[in-house]
Amino acid sequence: MIAQIRVDDRLIHGQVALVWTKELGTNRIIVANKHATESDVLRMTLQMGTPTGQKLLVKDVPDACRIANDPRAAGMKIFALTNCVRDALEFVKGAPGQIQTVNVANVGRFDKTDPATKVTLCSTIMLNPDELEAAKELCEQGVPVYHQLIPSDTKTPLKSLIEKAGK
Amino acid sequence: MKKLLIATHGYLADGFKSSLSILTGQQDQVQYINAYVDESDYTDALEAFIDSVGPDDQGVIFTDIYGGSVCQRVLLQQPASHGIFHVTGANLGLVIEVLLTDKPITREYLEGAIEAARSTMRIVEEEAPQSPQEDSADDFFA
């Protein structure tokens, strides 16, 4: 079971490794990111960010879905990360019933698309047109989708952030 | 309840507070002493913390450097006689671990946490591991 897919453009970092794995009680991390599967240096940073005692798997999204759908995953609590909303959407669609929540935390500020085309949903979420479309679709998948940077923050439904931005 | 104090030379304690705020949002569950940043005597704050830790509380004081005057001053207050642990040479990983853990703060627990934190002080290698474990589903599920 994937306890949470977190959308975070920094993938595994301090908040994720130290705080969220404890909060969620997960001991396995899947990074679903094609680029990371192709970059030794990026994989090394992910391995480094993985706390002692946690297992890491770096896969592209289709392979990550296969892992989530694997019968062996059923009894496990797994934490998953993507660095964009589109990947999270594909993950949710590719692993029906296996994803408990999606947390859109930090995304879009560094994706190198034209800032003028982006919609700001909050200080840590800026979506380009494709990401905005993906976000809308993600909210319709029957899985709770919210924004919560750290556990002490309240959970804000992504849908309400999109509506508040007038989109 | 768990009661933590970070006491350091200068504003390092407030630096911990800033980092804990960004990483955990639970910075208000820790007390801080920035020693020697003005003429005031921080012994009072230290005593107040020690007195605030009751028999049912779990107290830990973190100081910055072994043998430093802040470490010495804490030692002189004999926190152990109040059931309070004193850990020096603290780093951010250790403080976060102790702050967030659900486990009881025992000597054994702290020794393990310190060892884990100590092992993260290291030269960062830029060579990929010889046999990357992170792409095998069998290892992942094992």
Interface residues (C-beta under 8 A of the other chain):
Chain A: G14 Q15 L18 V19 K22 R28 I30 T37 D40 V41 R43 M44 L46 Q47 M48 T52 K55 L56 L57 V58 K59 R66 I67 D70 R72 A73 M76 I150 P151 S152 D153
Chain B: I22 L23 T24 G25 Q26 G93 I96 E97 L100 T101 A116 S119 V124 E126 A128 P129 P132 E134 D135 A137 D139 F140 F141
